[in-house]
C-alpha cells in the first residue's frame, strides 16, 4: 500500500471514472511516545496485514530478530525518536450508471 504517491492516487481515481477528485495530503513528524516492546510487537498498520511481531517472525530468523530487538527495543521504550506519518484524504464524485430499465429522458 505504499508504492504510489498522491499524484498516482489522483490519476488512478480519474482513470476509474471519478470526477471532481480532491486529495488532501497531511505530512507530520513528531517525537515518538515511549512504547513497551511487547505492545509494539502486537501492532498492525492495517487490520488486513500481520502485526509487526508476526511479520518479523516470518522474515527474520531467531538471531536476526534478537539482533534487531537489541538495537530497537531501547529506542522504542525510551521514546523520543521521530515518527513520520503521511495521510491522504480523498473525496470524489462519480456519475451514476444509467438504469437498464429507465423510462423517459
GROMACS elastic network, one bead per residue, 0.5 to 0.9 nm:
[ bonds ]
;  ai    aj funct       b0    kb
    1     4     6  0.75585   500
    2     5     6  0.76936   500
    4     7     6  0.79886   500
    4     8     6  0.57289   500
    4     9     6  0.69080   500
    5     8     6  0.52834   500
    5     9     6  0.62826   500
    5    10     6  0.88136   500
    6    10     6  0.62488   500
    6    11     6  0.86706   500
    6    23     6  0.70734   500
    6    24     6  0.85750   500
    6    25     6  0.73439   500
    6    88     6  0.71688   500
    7    10     6  0.51359   500
    7    11     6  0.62414   500
    7    12     6  0.86354   500
    7    23     6  0.86265   500
    8    11     6  0.50504   500
    8    12     6  0.60107   500
    8    13     6  0.85701   500
    9    12     6  0.52109   500
    9    13     6  0.63116   500
    9    14     6  0.87224   500
    9    23     6  0.80763   500
    9    88     6  0.89855   500
    9    90     6  0.85497   500
   10    13     6  0.53032   500
   10    14     6  0.63269   500
   10    15     6  0.87036   500
   10    21     6  0.67499   500
   10    22     6  0.74831   500
   10    23     6  0.67990   500
   10    90     6  0.82664   500
   11    14     6  0.50632   500
   11    15     6  0.60634   500
   11    16     6  0.85506   500
   12    15     6  0.50433   500
   12    16     6  0.61729   500
   12    17     6  0.88851   500
   12    18     6  0.89700   500
   13    16     6  0.50310   500
   13    17     6  0.66327   500
   13    18     6  0.55341   500
   13    19     6  0.79961   500
   13    21     6  0.72370   500
   13    92     6  0.80756   500
   14    17     6  0.52815   500
   14    18     6  0.50030   500
   14    19     6  0.62972   500
   14    20     6  0.86598   500
   14    21     6  0.71925   500
   15    18     6  0.72757   500
   17    93     6  0.88335   500
   17    94     6  0.64312   500
   17    95     6  0.80694   500
   18    21     6  0.66181   500
   18    92     6  0.60533   500
   18    93     6  0.55188   500
   18    95     6  0.75849   500
   19    22     6  0.89900   500
   19    92     6  0.59986   500
   19    93     6  0.52680   500
   19    94     6  0.57468   500
   19    95     6  0.79423   500
   20    91     6  0.80155   500
   20    92     6  0.54428   500
   20    93     6  0.59693   500
   20    94     6  0.82932   500
   21    90     6  0.71924   500
   21    91     6  0.58857   500
   21    93     6  0.69123   500
   22    89     6  0.80287   500
   22    90     6  0.56632   500
   22    91     6  0.52774   500
   22    92     6  0.62341   500
   23    88     6  0.63090   500
   23    89     6  0.56280   500
   23    91     6  0.66521   500
   23    92     6  0.87412   500
   24    87     6  0.81307   500
   24    88     6  0.55329   500
   24    89     6  0.50835   500
   24    90     6  0.64796   500
   24    91     6  0.86538   500
   25    86     6  0.70738   500
   25    87     6  0.58088   500
   25    89     6  0.65459   500
   25    90     6  0.87777   500
   26    85     6  0.80710   500
   26    86     6  0.56221   500
   26    87     6  0.52418   500
   26    88     6  0.64072   500
   26    89     6  0.83229   500
   27    84     6  0.74986   500
   27    85     6  0.57665   500
   27    87     6  0.65705   500
   27    88     6  0.88276   500
   28    83     6  0.80892   500
   28    84     6  0.57357   500
   28    85     6  0.53389   500
   28    86     6  0.64826   500
   28    87     6  0.88458   500
   29    82     6  0.64231   500
   29    83     6  0.55630   500
   29    85     6  0.65074   500
   30    80     6  0.85622   500
   30    81     6  0.83159   500
   30    82     6  0.55529   500
   30    83     6  0.54229   500
   30    84     6  0.67164   500
   30    85     6  0.88296   500
   31    79     6  0.72431   500
   31    81     6  0.55983   500
   31    83     6  0.59385   500
   31    84     6  0.88433   500
   32    35     6  0.84007   500
   32    76     6  0.79850   500
   32    78     6  0.89582   500
   32    79     6  0.51762   500
   32    80     6  0.50264   500
   32    81     6  0.53463   500
   32    82     6  0.54846   500
   32    83     6  0.53099   500
   32    84     6  0.89662   500
   33    76     6  0.81199   500
   33    77     6  0.83236   500
   33    78     6  0.80563   500
   33    80     6  0.65254   500
   33    81     6  0.82929   500
   33    83     6  0.87923   500
   34    75     6  0.83606   500
   34    76     6  0.60249   500
   34    78     6  0.51375   500
   34    80     6  0.71748   500
   35    38     6  0.85230   500
   35    39     6  0.68012   500
   35    40     6  0.66787   500
   35    76     6  0.57892   500
   35    78     6  0.74923   500
   35    79     6  0.68458   500
   36    39     6  0.52436   500
   36    40     6  0.64059   500
   36    41     6  0.88353   500
   36    73     6  0.82547   500
   36    76     6  0.71740   500
   36    77     6  0.53782   500
   36    78     6  0.89147   500
   37    40     6  0.50993   500
   37    41     6  0.62618   500
   37    42     6  0.89079   500
   37    69     6  0.85781   500
   37    72     6  0.88995   500
   37    73     6  0.60242   500
   37    74     6  0.86743   500
   37    76     6  0.68107   500
   37    77     6  0.64801   500
   38    41     6  0.50752   500
   38    42     6  0.65944   500
   38    53     6  0.85134   500
   39    42     6  0.53568   500
   39    43     6  0.66624   500
   40    43     6  0.52352   500
   40    44     6  0.85688   500
   40    51     6  0.85832   500
   40    52     6  0.70559   500
   40    53     6  0.77854   500
   40    76     6  0.82617   500
   41    44     6  0.83389   500
   41    51     6  0.64638   500
   41    52     6  0.50227   500
   41    54     6  0.76302   500
   41    56     6  0.87494   500
   42    50     6  0.88947   500
   42    51     6  0.53295   500
   42    52     6  0.63242   500
   42    53     6  0.61407   500
   42    54     6  0.80229   500
   43    46     6  0.88621   500
   43    50     6  0.85031   500
   43    51     6  0.51280   500
   43    52     6  0.59259   500
   43    53     6  0.78590   500
   44    47     6  0.65767   500
   44    48     6  0.84588   500
   44    49     6  0.65830   500
   44    50     6  0.61589   500
   44    52     6  0.60392   500
   44    53     6  0.89116   500
   45    48     6  0.86189   500
   45    49     6  0.72224   500
   45    50     6  0.84509   500
   45    51     6  0.76198   500
   45    52     6  0.84723   500
   46    49     6  0.55746   500
   46    50     6  0.80746   500
   46    51     6  0.85931   500
   47    50     6  0.77500   500
   47    51     6  0.86948   500
   49    55     6  0.86973   500
   50    53     6  0.78798   500
   50    54     6  0.56809   500
   50    55     6  0.58189   500
   51    54     6  0.51304   500
   51    55     6  0.61439   500
   51    56     6  0.85492   500
   52    55     6  0.51559   500
   52    56     6  0.61382   500
   52    57     6  0.85968   500
   53    56     6  0.50982   500
   53    57     6  0.61514   500
   53    58     6  0.87638   500
   54    57     6  0.50111   500
   54    58     6  0.63972   500
   54    59     6  0.88922   500
   55    58     6  0.51792   500
   55    59     6  0.63041   500
   55    60     6  0.83838   500
   56    59     6  0.53190   500
   56    60     6  0.55571   500
   56    61     6  0.84005   500
   56    65     6  0.68318   500
   57    60     6  0.58385   500
   57    61     6  0.71658   500
   57    62     6  0.80004   500
   57    65     6  0.75932   500
   58    61     6  0.79332   500
   60    63     6  0.78513   500
   60    64     6  0.55285   500
   60    65     6  0.58064   500
   61    64     6  0.53240   500
   61    65     6  0.62359   500
   61    66     6  0.86902   500
   62    65     6  0.51791   500
   62    66     6  0.61657   500
   62    67     6  0.86400   500
   63    66     6  0.50745   500
   63    67     6  0.61213   500
   63    68     6  0.86041   500
   64    67     6  0.50824   500
   64    68     6  0.61338   500
   64    69     6  0.85143   500
   65    68     6  0.51489   500
   65    69     6  0.60593   500
   65    70     6  0.85884   500
   66    69     6  0.50690   500
   66    70     6  0.61220   500
   66    71     6  0.87188   500
   67    70     6  0.51618   500
   67    71     6  0.64557   500
   67    72     6  0.86607   500
   68    71     6  0.52596   500
   68    72     6  0.58800   500
   68    73     6  0.79689   500
   69    72     6  0.51275   500
   69    73     6  0.51857   500
   69    74     6  0.83227   500
   70    73     6  0.59735   500
   70    74     6  0.74017   500
   71    74     6  0.67827   500
   71    75     6  0.74260   500
   72    75     6  0.52274   500
   72    76     6  0.60827   500
   72    77     6  0.85628   500
   73    76     6  0.51263   500
   73    77     6  0.59723   500
   73    78     6  0.83470   500
   74    77     6  0.52199   500
   74    78     6  0.58581   500
   74    79     6  0.83992   500
   75    78     6  0.53138   500
   75    79     6  0.60916   500
   75    80     6  0.78723   500
   75    81     6  0.69726   500
   76    79     6  0.53736   500
   76    80     6  0.83112   500
   76    81     6  0.77357   500
   78    81     6  0.83967   500
   79    82     6  0.85219   500
   80    83     6  0.87350   500
   94    97     6  0.89636   500
   95    98     6  0.89292   500
   96    99     6  0.86108   500
   97   100     6  0.88924   500
   98   101     6  0.86849   500
   98   102     6  0.73283   500
   99   102     6  0.51405   500
   99   103     6  0.88893   500
  102   105     6  0.83398   500
